[in-house]
Amino acid sequence: MPKMKTHKGTAKRLRLSKGGKVMRMKAGHNHFRSKNDSSLNSDLRHPVSSTVKKIVKLVKTMTGKNARG
C-alpha cells in the first residue's frame, strides 16, 4: 500500500509541540491591525494550543507525523 500524502494546508497552518499539543496561530493578524488595542495585537503574535485528543489524532494523521521525533 502506498504512503499517505501529507495534507499541505494542514502542515503549513498547524504544528505539533513536543508534549503532543497542536499549536496554531489566531486569525486576524494580517492587516487592519492599527485600529486594534496593543494588547490584542500582542496576543495575536503568539500561538495557541489545543489538547483535544480527537483533533490531535486527526492532525497527526494529516501531517504524516504519527511517530514522535
N, C-alpha and C positions, 0 to 999 in steps of 0.2 A: 504494500500500500504506500502511495507517495506521501511525502511530508505535507503537513498543513501549511498553507501560506499565511504569513503574518498579515494581519489587518493593519495597513499602514496608517490609516487615520487614527486608530486607537493607539498605536505605538507612538505617534507624534504628540498626542494630547495627554497621555497618562504614563506614569512610570511607577515602578514598584520600589518601595523602600526596603531596607534590609530586614525590617521587622515584619514585612508582609502587608503593609498598608498600601493602598492605591493613592498616589499623590496626583493632584490635578490643580490647575490654575483656575481662579474665579473668572467669570465672564465680565466683560465691560471694562477692560483695561487697555483698549487700543487707541481710542480718540475721544474727544469731548471730555477730557478729564480736568480741564482747568476750572470748570464750574463746580466740581466736587469738593467736598471737605478734604483737608490734607490727611486726616486720619483714615478716611475711606480709601484714598489713593495709596496710603501706606499698607492697608490691609490687602489691597489688590495685588501687591507686589509679591506676596508670599503664597506658597502652595497650601492647599487644603487636603486633609487626609480622609480616607473612607476605610472603615474596617468591616463593613458588611460582607459576610463570607460569600454570599452569592455573587456580589459584584467583583470581589477579589478573584474568585474562581473563573468568572467569565473573562476578566481582563487578562489573566494568566494564559488562558486558552487562546484568546485572540492575538496576543502579542507574541506567543510562542515561548513564554518563559515559565514552563511548568517546573523545571528544575531550578532551584535557587543557586546562584553562583555567578 
